[in-house]
Amino acid sequence: MTQPIAVKDDPWEMAQRQFWQVARRLSLRRGLPELLATPQRELTIRFPVRMDDGTIRVFTGYRVHHSLVLGPTKGGIRYHQDVTLNEVRALAMWMTWKCALVNLPYGGAKGGVVVDPRRLSPGELERMTRRFASEISILMNPQGDIPAPDVGTNDQIMAWIMDTYSMHIGQPISAVVTGKPVLVGGSLGRKEATGRGLMIAAREAARLLGLPWRGATVVVQGFGNVGSATARLMWEEGCCVIAVSDVRGGICDPRGLDVPALQQHVAATGSVVGFPGTTPISNRDVLDLPCTFLVPAALEGQITGENADRLQAQVIVEGANGPTTPDADAILEARGITVVPDILANSGGVIVSYFEWVQDLQYFFWSEDDINRRLERLMVRGVHEVAALAQSQGISFRLAALQRAVQRVASALATRGIYP
Ligand code: NAD
């Protein structure tokens, strides 16, 4: 029951299949698809950290820049025991498409360290973070590459990265990383931005598909930064959150969960498991529940060719990056289940990260209302533009979103030209 989910399909293979499916539909100049199909730079680091007991432990970390065509690279840093170079490559490529789709002046990047952060003491976590930040500072800077949080990292870790970089430079440089605490140059609204964007994407999908919004049932896999904010904001909108899960297992109540009380339970116990009045459910079974919206918000490769025909959701709104494999996409499309794809649905995070970066560069900070209004505008426009393209070409939302994004990057590349 408490078994954690495993990532079975290779995310890089998934990202490649998605890319080539789109590249074949666009008539791009010869050579461009081959260029866009591979990361521009990849850094693998082996670095030492002094542990609390005095021993030295060597960690492996990565930072991959997939594309610098549209601007400096942007993408989170993941701390997870299953991080691989291929996973980081895939996540970096998806960041390129995500930023291009919502018109941000960024290319895509991603970073990761092979570590289970829950097994480090606070001191070890800080030393590991600072050493990793130091190692990637040959790539990271406010004009070139700006990291952010992802699975297993948070605002405190971003503050350490900002401080480490600033110590190297000799002055405070808050724009080097986003997702920081507000106190050190973070943006209001950033913490729940990905969840807010997902809520808006779900609401607009309901509008487009003629589904009821208030009272819509919601299932969320993964109750971290993204999953919990999405559940909370959809609950505030009057949706009925019937099941959620995290790495320790899931809980279900068909009458609807009291999400604020659940968040308090998680703050006190570290997991959704054991929330009073609920039935336990596995991470796998949670995906099969009948619901209006299924929000996968943990890891990639969860909805596959093996379970896609069992799903009973009407709409899948992808909080995680790459939660649905190409095999599953084909099955879901044939079954008439709408997928609001990751690069669109979870783009609220990078949108508000962009706002944070702009505020840091200008030393001028906006109100939360301002931020949420701008986010709302970009998300609503994104969903409706993708839906219109999907409808006019008779293709899925995923294909439409990727097509717009890849076309934009390819056009920018053609306009910049090939150096020398
Ligand atoms: P997080 O670390 O805050 O939360 C991850 C959640 O998934 C936790 O509830 C954790 O218990 C669960 N989880 C992790 N491994 C699991 C496993 N093996 N089995 C079951 N559950 C597991 O991370 P997050 O920032 O919420 O990111 C979640 C997803 O959203 C990732 O795919 C990430 O790339 C994506 N994403 C994050 C952001 C962001 O702003 N943080 C933005 C866009 C997309």
Residues whose N, C-alpha, C, O or C-beta is under 5 A from the ligand:
A	BS01	NAD	P4 I5 P149 D150 V151 G152 T194 G222 F223 G224 N225 V226 G227 S245 D246 V247 N283 A297 A298 L299 G319 A320 N321 N346 G349
